[in-house]
């Protein structure tokens, strides 16, 4: 795995992104369709801006693999950005293991 994080607005300029949104990439992602950064994306985190969950960090796994339906949570909220980032990577590794890729 060659995992790295980027601020989403820097990874994909020219669109509207939250300033607190970060995207996770795996350059060695299985079934990658091209060399584009878009196809290396595996998940993201962002800080919830307002409301009852304001200040929490939302995480989500955005990649899918052609295996049976993944039976574990693929999104949630954490109290810190670091915890949310770790959750994305843990979920991705679990997904690869479930799929039998690694």
C-alpha positions in Angstrom: 0.0 0.0 0.0 1.1 3.5 -0.8 -1.3 5.5 1.3 -1.2 9.3 1.6 -3.5 12.2 2.4 -4.2 15.5 0.7 -6.4 18.4 1.3 -9.3 17.7 -1.0 -9.3 21.2 -2.5 -5.6 20.8 -3.5 -6.1 17.2 -4.9 -9.1 18.3 -6.9 -9.0 22.0 -7.6 -11.7 23.9 -9.3 -14.6 22.6 -7.2 -16.2 23.5 -3.9 -14.8 21.6 -1.0 -14.9 22.2 2.8 -11.7 23.7 4.0 -11.5 20.9 6.5 -11.9 18.1 4.0 -9.1 15.7 3.3 -8.9 12.7 0.9 -7.0 9.5 1.3 -5.3 7.8 -1.6 -3.7 4.4 -2.3 -1.4 4.5 -5.3 -1.5 0.6 -5.3 -5.3 0.3 -5.0 -6.6 -2.9 -6.5 -8.7 -2.6 -9.7 -7.5 0.9 -10.3 -8.9 2.0 -13.6 -6.3 4.7 -14.5 -3.3 6.6 -13.2 -5.6 9.5 -12.3 -5.6 10.6 -8.7 -9.4 10.2 -8.8 -9.1 6.4 -9.2 -6.6 6.2 -6.3 -9.0 7.8 -3.9 -10.2 5.5 -1.1 -11.9 7.7 1.5 -12.1 11.1 3.2 -12.6 13.0 6.4 -14.1 16.4 7.1 -15.0 18.4 10.2 -18.8 18.8 10.7 -19.2 22.6 10.5 -22.3 23.1 12.7 -25.3 21.5 14.4 -25.4 18.9 17.2 -22.4 17.1 15.7 -20.5 20.3 14.9 -16.8 19.9 15.6 -16.8 16.1 15.2 -14.8 14.6 12.3 -16.8 12.6 9.8 -15.0 9.8 8.0 -16.2 7.7 5.0 -14.8 4.9 2.9 -15.6 5.9 -0.7 -14.0 2.9 -2.5 -15.8 -0.3 -3.4 -14.3 -3.6 -4.5 -16.0 -6.3 -6.6 -16.5 -8.6 -3.7 -19.5 -9.6 -1.6 -21.1 -6.7 0.2 -18.7 -5.5 2.9 -20.5 -6.2 6.2 -18.8 -3.6 8.4 -19.4 0.2 8.9 -17.9 2.3 6.1 -18.6 5.7 7.7 -18.9 7.4 11.1 -17.8 10.2 13.3 -14.8 10.7 15.6 -13.7 13.4 18.0 -10.4 14.1 16.3 -9.1 14.3 12.7 -6.4 11.8 13.6 -8.9 9.2 14.9 -11.1 9.7 11.8 -8.1 9.3 9.5 -7.0 6.1 11.3 -10.5 4.8 10.9 -10.5 5.3 7.1 -7.2 3.4 6.8 -8.4 0.6 9.2 -11.6 0.2 7.3 -9.7 0.1 4.0 -7.3 -2.6 5.3 -10.2 -4.6 6.6 -12.0 -4.3 3.2 -8.9 -5.6 1.4 -8.6 -8.5 3.8 -12.3 -9.3 3.5 -11.9 -9.2 -0.3 -8.9 -11.5 -0.1 -6.5 -9.0 -1.8 -3.9 -8.6 0.9 
